[in-house]
Amino acid sequence: MNLADAGATFGDRRTPPVLVTLVLVTSISVFAMNAFIASLPTMAGDLAVSYGFMQFALSGYLAMTALMQLLIGPLSDRYGRRPVILGGLAIFVLASLGCLWAEDGATFMAFRMLQAAVASGMVLARTIVRDLLPPNEAASQIGYMTAAMALVPMFGPMYGGAMEEALGWRGTFWTYVVVGLFILVLVWTDLGETNKHRSGSLTAQFRAYPDLFRARRFWGYAATAAFASGAFFALLGGGPYVARTIFGESPAATGLYLGFVAVGYMTGNLVTGRIAARFGIDRLMFIGCLISSMGIGVGLLVNLFIVQHPLAVFGFCIFVGFGNGLTMPASTTGLLSVRPSLAGSASGLGGALMIGGGAGLSALAGALLTPDSGAAPLLALMTASAGLSVLSALYVIRRARAVAAQGR
């Protein structure tokens, strides 16, 4: 079963959105997160701030995204998915204008934090899929959706690096404005409301959070997603510094290296789309975590004992991407399915934990690296985060077996 079977018709606001619309509304969230990161050193100089301050445009943005998700989920359960996504896109476009016109670091950073409203698309696209489909089929559709979306982390930094060399870093923010307007019109035209069982009040929706807090499997799925994606966010925080400062690469080359992880992620998503319904989400999630942790662990050993080279660092990040391509659709579907009536709130809370943890790891990666440290601290941090995702996935499997045993 897919979205077409659920009645999706392109251009009809009375029906669910087609898959392409969900891909684009999710993709702009990722594009907003990482397209400019190859330009961080240049932006710091242009706005007369330190690299550490400018790195907050990533880590602070992630933290703000986490806070936004705590509101986005309950708001969508109360008022619907469509108005929340439209509102988030409108704020994003206005905030992007503020960023590109900023002449100092403080003004830029204030508008950058407002850009986090675009997270409504990332949070609610997967919730819309879960509104329409049962768990295993939802994981399959999310896998296909994120496979297409995975081109953005690969394309975004490369685009931003090339844009800086051609027109300066502000050209990337002009792109945010144009793309944001396009997707706003697309959502207005195609995205019909899928929340058919809205909560009675927003207060009642927030009061439902304790029900999620008591669900151990929710925490297991959320922790797995947070630690698995933590390796990726650590790369976003430390990768530009490693490529440009430690290895002396150009902005365009930095964007290319940062895109390696997306190659693996897209491949993993495509595999998920084909096998999720047959394998089941828990087993798929565990395999993904194992691949990610083992792959980046080998990369750390190679960096420490064999060779220090950009390809030896970023090449092994493909395994992180592939593992996350298996893990993220499965863990996301799992946390949405623990309490189906609270899917929006579960998506928001789970996303907040994931992005909040990512913000911390991103900032930590930037703090650990120095011109003399090499890439080892970044690879070690990524290995640790991926390893914790394996333990979290094992907990989910163990908890599921205990629940099944009680049912017998």
C-alpha positions in Angstrom: 0.0 0.0 0.0 1.3 3.5 -0.9 0.1 7.1 -0.8 -1.7 6.7 -4.2 -3.7 3.9 -2.7 -4.6 6.3 0.2 -6.2 8.7 -2.3 -3.4 11.2 -3.0 -4.1 13.3 -6.1 -1.7 16.0 -7.2 -3.1 19.5 -7.1 -6.2 18.6 -5.1 -6.3 20.3 -1.7 -9.1 17.9 -0.7 -6.9 14.8 -0.9 -3.6 13.7 0.7 -0.4 15.1 -0.8 1.6 13.1 -3.4 5.0 11.7 -2.4 6.9 14.4 -4.4 5.3 17.1 -2.3 6.3 15.4 1.0 9.8 14.9 -0.4 10.2 18.6 -1.2 8.7 19.9 2.0 11.1 17.7 4.0 14.1 18.5 1.7 13.9 22.2 2.3 14.3 21.6 6.0 17.5 19.7 5.3 18.7 22.2 2.7 18.2 25.1 5.2 20.3 23.1 7.7 23.4 22.4 5.7 23.6 24.2 2.4 25.8 27.1 3.7 28.1 25.2 6.1 31.0 25.1 3.6 30.9 28.9 3.8 31.1 29.2 7.6 34.7 30.5 7.7 34.0 33.1 5.1 30.8 34.2 6.8 32.7 34.6 10.1 35.1 37.0 8.5 32.5 38.9 6.6 30.3 39.5 9.6 33.4 40.2 11.9 32.7 37.3 14.3 34.7 34.2 15.4 34.3 30.8 13.8 32.9 29.6 17.1 30.2 32.2 17.0 29.3 31.4 13.4 29.3 27.7 14.1 26.3 28.5 16.4 24.4 29.1 13.1 24.4 25.3 12.9 24.4 24.1 16.6 22.0 26.9 17.7 19.8 26.3 14.7 19.6 22.6 15.7 18.7 23.6 19.2 16.0 25.9 18.1 14.7 23.2 15.7 14.4 20.9 18.7 12.4 23.5 20.6 10.2 24.2 17.6 9.3 20.5 17.3 8.0 20.4 20.8 5.3 22.9 19.6 4.9 21.7 16.0 3.6 18.2 17.0 0.9 19.2 19.4 -0.1 22.2 17.2 -0.6 19.8 14.3 -2.6 17.3 16.4 -4.9 20.1 17.5 -5.2 22.3 14.3 -4.1 20.0 11.5 -0.9 19.3 9.5 -1.7 21.7 6.7 -1.9 25.1 8.5 1.2 24.3 10.6 3.4 23.5 7.6 2.1 26.6 5.7 2.9 28.8 8.7 6.4 27.4 9.1 7.2 27.9 5.4 6.0 31.6 5.5 8.2 32.3 8.5 11.1 30.6 6.9 10.9 32.8 3.8 10.8 36.0 5.8 13.6 34.9 8.1 15.8 34.1 5.0 15.4 37.6 3.8 16.5 38.9 7.2 19.6 36.6 7.0 20.8 37.8 3.6 20.3 41.5 4.5 22.1 41.2 7.9 25.3 43.3 8.2 26.4 42.0 11.6 26.6 38.7 13.4 23.8 39.3 16.0 21.2 40.3 13.4 22.1 37.4 11.2 21.9 34.9 14.1 18.5 36.2 15.2 17.0 35.6 11.8 18.8 32.3 11.5 17.1 31.0 14.6 13.7 32.0 13.1 14.5 30.0 10.0 14.1 26.9 12.2 10.3 27.2 11.7 10.8 25.3 8.4 11.2 22.2 10.6 7.4 21.9 10.5 7.9 20.2 7.1 10.5 17.7 8.3 8.4 16.8 11.4 5.0 16.5 9.7 5.8 14.9 6.4 6.5 11.6 8.2 3.5 12.1 10.4 1.3 12.5 7.3 2.6 9.2 6.0 1.8 7.5 9.3 -1.7 9.1 9.3 -2.4 7.3 6.1 -0.5 3.9 6.3 0.1 1.1 8.8 3.6 0.8 10.4 5.6 -1.5 8.0 4.1 0.2 4.9 4.8 3.6 6.4 8.4 2.7 7.0 8.7 1.6 3.4 7.2 4.9 2.1 9.3 7.0 4.5 12.4 5.1 3.2 11.5 6.0 -0.4 10.7 9.6 0.7 14.0 10.1 2.4 15.9 8.4 -0.3 14.9 11.1 -2.7 15.4 13.7 0.1 18.9 12.3 0.7 20.1 14.1 -2.4 19.8 17.3 -0.5 22.6 16.7 2.1 24.8 15.7 -0.8 23.8 18.5 -3.1 23.4 21.2 -0.5 27.0 21.7 0.8 28.3 21.4 -2.8 25.8 24.0 -4.0 26.6 26.3 -1.2 30.4 26.0 -1.8 30.0 26.7 -5.5 27.6 29.5 -4.8 30.1 31.2 -2.5 32.8 31.0 -5.1 30.5 32.4 -7.7 28.3 35.0 -6.0 29.3 35.0 -2.3 27.7 33.3 0.7 24.5 35.5 0.5 23.6 33.8 -2.8 22.8 30.7 -0.8 20.3 32.7 1.3 18.7 34.1 -1.9 18.2 30.5 -2.9 16.4 29.8 0.4 14.0 32.6 -0.4 13.2 31.4 -3.9 12.9 27.7 -3.0 10.9 28.5 0.1 8.3 30.5 -1.9 8.0 27.7 -4.5 7.4 25.0 -1.9 4.9 27.3 -0.1 2.8 27.5 -3.2 3.2 23.8 -3.8 1.9 22.9 -0.3 -1.0 25.4 -0.6 -2.0 23.7 -3.9 -1.4 20.0 -3.1 -1.4 19.2 0.6 -4.8 18.2 1.9 -5.4 17.7 5.6 -4.7 14.2 6.8 -5.4 14.6 10.5 -9.0 13.4 10.8 -9.0 13.0 14.6 -7.9 16.3 16.0 -7.5 16.8 19.8 -10.1 18.8 21.7 -7.8 21.5 22.8 -4.1 22.4 22.8 -4.0 22.2 26.5 -5.3 18.6 26.4 -2.7 17.8 23.8 0.2 18.9 26.0 -1.4 17.0 28.9 -1.0 13.8 26.7 2.8 14.0 26.8 3.0 12.0 30.1 1.4 9.1 28.3 4.4 9.1 25.9 6.8 9.6 28.8 5.6 6.3 30.3 6.0 4.3 27.0 9.4 2.6 27.3 9.5 1.6 23.6 9.0 5.2 22.6 12.1 6.2 24.5 14.0 3.3 23.0 13.1 4.3 19.5 13.8 8.0 20.2 17.2 7.2 21.7 18.1 5.0 18.8 17.2 7.8 16.3 19.0 10.4 18.4 22.3 8.5 18.7 22.2 7.2 15.1 21.7 10.7 13.7 24.1 12.1 16.3 27.0 10.8 14.3 25.7 12.7 11.2 25.2 16.0 13.2 28.7 15.7 14.7 30.0 15.5 11.1 28.1 18.6 10.2 29.6 20.5 13.2 33.2 19.3 12.7 33.5 18.3 9.1 33.9 21.8 7.6 36.7 22.6 10.1 38.5 19.3 9.3 38.2 19.8 5.6 39.2 23.4 5.4 41.4 24.1 8.4 43.1 20.7 8.9 43.4 19.5 5.3 43.3 22.9 3.6 40.5 22.1 1.1 38.5 24.7 -0.9 34.8 25.5 -0.2 33.7 23.4 -3.2 35.8 20.4 -2.2 34.5 20.7 1.3 31.0 20.5 0.1 31.9 17.5 -2.0 33.4 15.6 0.9 30.4 16.5 3.2 28.2 15.0 0.5 29.7 11.6 0.8 27.5 10.7 3.8 24.4 11.4 1.7 25.5 8.9 -0.9 25.3 6.2 1.7 22.1 7.6 3.2 20.3 7.6 -0.1 21.4 4.0 -0.8 20.3 2.9 2.6 16.9 4.6 2.2 16.4 2.8 -1.2 17.2 -0.6 0.5 14.7 0.3 3.3 12.0 1.0 0.8 12.4 -2.4 -0.7 12.8 -4.6 2.4 11.1 -2.8 5.4 7.7 -4.5 5.0 9.4 -7.9 4.9 12.1 -7.5 7.6 10.2 -5.5 10.2 11.3 -2.2 11.7 13.1 -3.4 14.8 15.5 -5.8 12.9 16.1 -3.3 10.2 16.9 -0.6 12.8 19.4 -2.7 14.6 21.2 -3.7 11.4 21.5 -0.1 10.4 23.0 0.9 13.7 25.5 -1.9 13.5 26.7 -1.0 10.0 27.1 2.7 11.0 29.1 2.0 14.2 31.4 -0.6 12.6 32.0 1.5 9.5 33.0 4.7 11.3 35.0 2.7 13.9 37.1 1.3 11.2 37.6 4.8 9.8 38.9 5.9 13.2 41.4 3.1 13.3 42.6 3.9 9.7 43.0 7.6 10.7 45.0 6.7 13.8 47.3 4.0 12.5 47.4 4.0 8.7 46.8 7.3 6.9 45.5 10.8 7.5 43.7 12.0 4.3 40.3 13.6 3.5 39.2 10.5 1.7 40.2 8.3 4.7 38.0 10.5 6.9 35.0 11.3 4.7 35.0 8.1 2.8 34.1 6.0 5.8 31.2 8.4 6.5 29.4 6.6 3.7 28.8 3.8 6.2 27.3 6.2 8.6 25.0 7.4 5.9 24.0 3.9 4.8 23.4 2.7 8.3 21.2 5.8 9.0 19.4 5.1 5.8 18.2 1.8 7.3 17.8 3.1 10.9 16.0 6.4 10.6 12.8 5.3 8.7 12.5 2.3 11.0 13.1 4.1 14.3 10.9 7.1 13.2 8.0 4.7 12.3 8.4 2.9 15.6 8.2 6.0 17.7 5.1 7.2 15.8 3.4 3.8 16.2 3.7 3.4 20.0 0.8 5.8 20.5 -0.9 6.3 17.1 -3.4 8.8 18.5 -0.5 11.0 19.5 1.5 10.7 16.3 2.1 14.4 15.9 3.2 14.9 19.5 5.4 11.7 19.2 7.0 13.1 16.0 7.6 16.4 17.7 9.0 15.1 20.9 11.1 12.4 19.2 12.4 15.0 16.7 13.2 17.4 19.5 15.3 14.7 21.3 17.1 13.8 18.1 17.8 17.4 16.9 18.6 18.6 20.5 21.1 15.8 20.9 22.5 16.6 17.4 22.9 20.3 18.5 25.0 19.2 21.4 27.2 16.8 19.4 27.6 19.4 16.7 28.8 22.0 19.2 31.0 19.4 20.9 32.6 18.4 17.6 33.5 22.0 16.9 35.0 22.5 20.4 37.1 19.3 20.3 38.9 20.2 17.1 42.1 22.3 16.8 44.5 22.8 14.0 46.8 20.3 15.6 44.2 17.7 16.7 43.7 16.1 13.3 40.4 14.4 12.5 40.6 11.8 15.3 38.4 13.6 17.8 35.6 14.0 15.3 35.8 10.3 14.3 35.9 9.2 17.9 32.8 11.2 18.7 30.9 9.8 15.7 32.0 6.3 16.7 30.7 6.7 20.3 27.4 8.1 19.2 26.9 5.3 16.6 27.8 2.7 19.3 25.2 4.0 21.7 22.6 3.7 18.9 23.4 -0.1 18.8 22.7 -0.4 22.5 19.4 1.6 22.2 18.2 -0.7 19.4 19.0 -3.8 21.4 16.9 -2.3 24.2 13.9 -1.8 21.9 14.2 -5.4 20.7 14.4 -6.7 24.2 11.4 -4.6 25.3 9.4 -5.8 22.4 10.0 -9.4 23.3 9.0 -8.7 26.9 5.8 -7.1 25.8 5.1 -10.1 23.5 5.8 -12.5 26.3 3.3 -10.7 28.6 0.7 -10.8 25.8 0.9 -14.6 25.7 
